[in-house]
Amino acid sequence: MKRAQICKIAMLVAVAVVVSGVWSTLRAQETMEDLITLTLDRWDGRYNPGEEVAIHAVVPEEFEAVREIWVNGLLESSELVVVEKGEYDILTRRYDVPTTVMLKFRNPDKKQHKDFTDIGYCVGMEHFRPGFEKPADFMEWWRAQVAKLRELPIEAKIVEVEVPKKDAADYVCYDIEVNCGEGGAPVRGYLAMPKGATPGSLPICIYTHGAGVNGGSNRSKIDVALRYARHGSISLDLNAHGMLNGQPQSYYDELNATTLKGYKDRPIENREDYYFRGMYLRLQRALDWLCTLPEWNGERVLVIGNSQGGAQTAAICGLDNRVTHAVIREPGMMDLGGRLVGRMSGPPCLVDEYGITEEFLKWGPYFDTAFFLEHSTAKIIFECGWVDMSCTPSSMLSGYNLAGGEKTIYTYPYRRHQSPRGKYREPWNSRINKQFAKFISDALK
């Protein structure tokens, strides 16, 4: 072979190696959402019993992944598979009973455990009910707790705080503390409202927080209180645990490591001492105090909550019919007895942590927020994601289906516990998130 030919072949091989290396690097940088697109023929992922449901896949190039199938929040199968190139129905099923289904493809590299894509749907969503039986004295017991709470006269400490310069001319904000005997820790949070509001002119808006202690999203913030005050309301950003506002990070870290360590996973040993009794009563105390403010118009109360905040919102809807509007997104503490009927319970999933104890069976139903919603008269807007692994769809539906009053639910095949990202965010934002923004705006007009 001539030298020129040898050089040419060597150059082509070198180019091939470089291209191959570049391609490998590009493939390594691709996510599961790049490698496969999963769709349904209905944007909300809702189907009726007996209908065949097909998940369609578009796969540009063959790849390897761990495929998981989850049914009613429980893992049905997990296996390493080769996903073939092409466009085809990758999973087809039919169910005759209420069922939630999630299909997930995740990166087989354990270091890339957060790299996955998923899609979910629900069959017969209107038929889900809590696994627990509702105690006959459910509301009687809770009314007794509220009555004991109200025996303590309300005492509030209010300290004005500085607001951003852009809001200083129009809004005022306070660091507030209200005593809360039966609720344990006091009510604490930031309260904001328009300056110079006349008596009887403003609705109330309460924002509640998700689970956790020392994260940035677990504490009250001035800007959150101002966000809803700008709608023209008495706006309270309520801290779930009664923690002090505006403290250094070390304060919240210390609480997380001591007093509040593992609070949401503590077993239910009796009704009176369970942690969430105090949390629900703290919200009740906050509302009782807010309703004494002269600026309240005496007509409208909106409560907003996601996850643990959704649980608090559901609870106050049942405890107090002064709540006229409620935003409940991906709520927890619903269907705590789901495992008793063969599906995943709503968080904090105490059955999995401690087993089915006599105490859990006896006292658990009193904290299932599905039962609070049955007594609600509020106008409710509700969100349930079909791929939420924190608050399973079947648990959320068990609460929504019991809710009294006017209600609307939005569902989305790609909604995890967090808001959708990437290519799935815009459809969710335009079809769902904007509806929640409009609901809040209308409620606070």
N, C-alpha and C positions, 0 to 999 in steps of 0.2 A: 504494500500500500504506500502510495506517495506521501511524502511529508506534509504537503498541503492538505491532503484528505484527512490525515491523522489529526492535524491541527483543527480542521473544521469540525470533525466529529467531537474532539475534546471540548471545543467551544460550545457546541450544541448541548453536550452533556452538562457542562457547567451552568449554562443558561437554564436547563431543565431542573437542575438541583436548586438553583436560586429561586426559580418560579415555584417549585415544590415547597421550598422553605417558606416563601411568602404566603402560599396558599395555606400551609399548615398553621402559620401564625394567624392568618385571617380567620380560619376555622376555629382556632383556639379562642379568638376574641368574640366569636359569635355567641349569642345567648340562645337558650331554648326557644325563646319567642322568635328569634331569627330563623331557626331551623325548621319550625313547624307552625302553621297557623290553623287553629281549631275554631270551627264555627258551628252554629245551629241555624235552623231555618226560622227561628223566632228570637227576636232580639232580647226579649225578657226571660227566655228559658223556661216558660211555663207550658205544661202539657197536662192532658186529661188521662185518667186511668184507661188502659187499653190501647192508647196510641203508641205507635212505633216511633222511637226517637233515635235519630242518627246523628252522630257527631262526625262532621266532615273535616278532613285534613288536607292541607296543601303542603307538600314536602318538596322543596327545591332539590335537595340532595340527600341521599341515604345517610343516616347517622344512627348512633347507638345511644340508648337512654334507659333509665329505669322507669317503667310504666307502672303507675299505681291507679287502682280503682277504689274509690271510697263510696260506700252506700250508707245513707243515714248517719254520716259522720264517723263510721267505723271502716277500717281498712279491710277490704275484701281480698285484694291481691296485690302483690308487688313482685316484679320480675324484670330482669335485664332483657331488653329486646333490641332488634335491629328494625328501625323504622324505614320502610322502603320509600323510595322516591315516587312522586306522583300525586294525583288528586283522587281521593277515594273516601268512603265512609269507614272510619277507623274503629268505631264502636257503635253497635246498633242493639238496642234493647227495648223491651216492652214490659211495663209493670201494670198490674191491676189494682194495686194498693198504694196509698200515699208513700212516696219514696223520693229521696234526694240522691243525686248521683254526681260524683266529681271524677274527672279523668285528669291525671297529672303525668307529665313527662319531666323528669329531672336529670340533671347532669350526674353521670355515674361516678365522677370524681368526688370523693368525700370532702375535699377542700372547697368544692364548688356547690355545697349543699343548698345555698340560696338561689342557685341558678335553676329555675324551673318555669314551666308554663302550664296553665291549667284552664279548665272550663267546667261548668256545672249546669245542672238543670233540675227541675222539680216536677214530679208527677202528682197531681191531686193536692196541691198546696192548701186548699181550703179545708182539708179533712184532718190535719194534724191537731192533736190535743195533748195536754200535759200528761206525762207518765204517772204523776201523783194524782190521787184523789184530793179534791179541795176539802180541807177540814170544815166541819159544820160551823165551827165558831171562829172562822178565819177573820172576818171583819169585826166581830165582837171583841176578839182579843186585841186587834190593832187599834180599835177605837178606845179601848181601855188604856193602851200605851200612850196615845195622843192625849187623853184626858189627864193622865198623870203628868205628862210633859207640861200641860197648860196650867197645872196647879202652881207652878213656879212663875212669879211675876217676871215679865220681860224687862231686862236691863241691857241697854246697848251702849257701847263705847264707839264713838265716831271721831276719827281724826282725818282732817282734810289732807290730801296728798297732792303733789305737783303733777300736772298733766303736761303732755307735749305742747310746745308753743302753738302749734297749729290748732289745738283744741281749747286753749286757755280762755279765749274770749267767749266761748259758747257752752262749755261743759265744766262740771265740777265732779271731782272724784274723792272718795273717802275710803280709808282703811277701816273696816268695821269688825266689831266683835259683839256677839249676843250670847248671853248665858243660855245653857241648854241642859239642865239637870239630867233628864232621862236619856238624852242623846250623848251623854258623856262629854267629850270635848266640846268647846263652844263653837258657835257658828263664826266662821271667819271668811273674809273675802274682800273684794273691792267692789264698791258701789259707785256707779256713775249715773248722771242724769243731766239734762239740759239746765243751764243756769237760769234762775228766775222763773222756774216752772210754777204755774199757778195751782192752787189746790184743785184736786179732782181732774187733772188734765192729762195724766200719763198712765199708760198700761205698765205692767210689770213683766220683766224678762229675767229669767234665771238660767244661767249657763252652768251645767254640771260636768264633772271631769271623769275621764277614764281611769282604769286601774293603775296603781303604782304610787310611789311616794316621792322619790328623789329625782325624777326626770323633769325636764323643763315643762312638759305638758301636764304635770300633776299638781301644779301650784297656780293660784290665782294670779292674774296679770291685769295691770291697769288698761293695757290696750284692748284686751278682750272685753272688759266692762264698757269701755268707750265704743267698741264696735257696735254694740246693740243700743247704747245710749243715743248714738247718731240716728237711729230709727225713730227717736222721740219716745224713749221709755226710761223707767226706773230700772236700771240694768245691774244685776248682781252676778259677778263671777265668783261662784261659791266653791270653796275648797272642800273636798269630800271628807277630809280627816280633821278639820278644824286646826290645821297647822298655821303658824304665824306667817304673815305675808312679808315678802321682801327681805328674807334672811340670806346669809351666805350659804353656799352649797354645802358646807360642812354640817349645817343644822339639819338639812333634809337627809343627808347621808347618815347622820347619827340616828335619826328617827327610823330610817329604813333598816338599820342594823340592830335596833333595840325595840322600842315601843311598838312600832308598826311592822316589824319583821314578819313576813308571811301572813299578814292579816287576812288576805282573801282565801287562804288555804286552810284556815283553822277549822277544825271539825265543829259541827253543830252538836253541842253537848246538852244545851237547853235553850229555850226561847229567849229568856231574859238576858243571857250573857253573850249571845252570838254577835259578832262584830257588826254585821249589817243592820241589826236593829238600831244601833246608835246612828249609823250613817243615814238611814231613812228618816229617823226622827230629827236629825240635824237639819235636813232639808225642810221638814215640816215646820220646824222652829223658824227657819229663815223666812218661809212664806208667811207665817203668822206675824212676824215683825214687819215685813215689807208692807203687809196690808194695813198696818197702823200709820204708815206715812201719809201725810196729808195730800201729797201729790198724786197718789193713786186714784185712778178714775172709778174704782169700784166695780169695773166691768170685765177687764181682760187681764189674764195671766198666761204668759207663754213660758214653757219650760223646754230647754234644749239639752239633749244628751246623746253621746255616742258610747257604746260598749258599757262599761260600768256606769257611765253617765246616763246611758239609755235605761239601765236598770233603775237608777234613782228616779228618772223621769217617769217611768212606768209606775213605780211605787207611789209617787205623790199624786199621780192621776187618779189612783184608787183611793188614796187617803183623803183627798181634799177636792171637792167639786168646784172650788173657786178656780181651778186650773181649766181654762177654756181652750187652750191650744197646746199641742205638744209635738216636738220633733224627736223621734226615736230612731236612731241609726245603729244598726248592728248591735243590738242590746244583749247584755249578759244577764245572768241570774234567772233565766227563763227555762222551764222544763228541767228543773234540777233532778227530777226522777226519770229522765229519759231512758237510762240504762235498765230500768225496771221493765220496759216494754221493748227492749232490743235495739235501742239506738243510742248514740252519744248524748249525754246530758249537756245542758248548757253550763258554761263556766260559773263557779270554779270547779266543776266536775269532782265533787267530794266523794262520790262513789268510787272512782278510780283511785283516789288518794288513800282512803281509809276503809274501803269496803262498805257493804251495806249493813250498817250498824242499826241497832234498835233506836238509838237516839236520832239518827238521820231519818229513818222512816217516820218517826213520831213528830219531829220538829222541823225537818226540812221543808215540808209544804208551806209553812208559814212565811217563808222567805222567797218563794217562787213568784217572781214578778208577773207571771202570766195571770195569776189569780187576782192581783191588784187591778190589772187592766180590765177585768170583767166588770169592775165597779166604776170605771171611768165614764165620764160624760163629755170629756174634752174632744175637740176636733183634732185628730191625730194624722200625721204624715210619718210613714214608717219605711225604713230601708232594710233589705235583706239581700246579702250577696250569696250566690250559690257556691262560691269557693272559699267561704270564710271558715278557716280552721280554728279560730279562737272561739267564736260564737256560732255554733253549727246551725245551718239553715233550718233544720227540723225543730230545733229548740226555739228559734225566733218565731217561726210560724205558729208554734203552739201558743205563744203569747198573743200574737196579732189576731189569731182567729177568735180568741175570747174577748177581745177589746169591745167595749160598748161604745156608743156614740158614733159620730161620723168618722170614717177612717179611709185612708188611701195607702196602698203599699207599692213600692217600686223595687223591682228585682233586676239583677244583672248577672249574666253568666260568668263575667270576669272579675266581679267584685270580691276581693279578699277582705280581711278585716280593715286594711288600709284602703285608701282611695286608689282606683286603678291608675296605672302608669303606662307610659309608652303609647302604642297604637290603640290601646283600649280606653284611654282616658277621655279623648274628645267625644266619642259617642255617649259615654256615661255623663260627661259634663253637660252636654246639650240636652239630653233626654231626661236626666234625673237630677243632677246637682242644681241646675237652674230652677227646677220645680221647688226644691227645698228653699232656695233663696227667695223665691216669690212667696212661698207660704209664710216665711218669717216676716217679710215686708208687709204682707197683707194683715197678719196678725197684730202687728205693732202700729198700724195706721191710726 
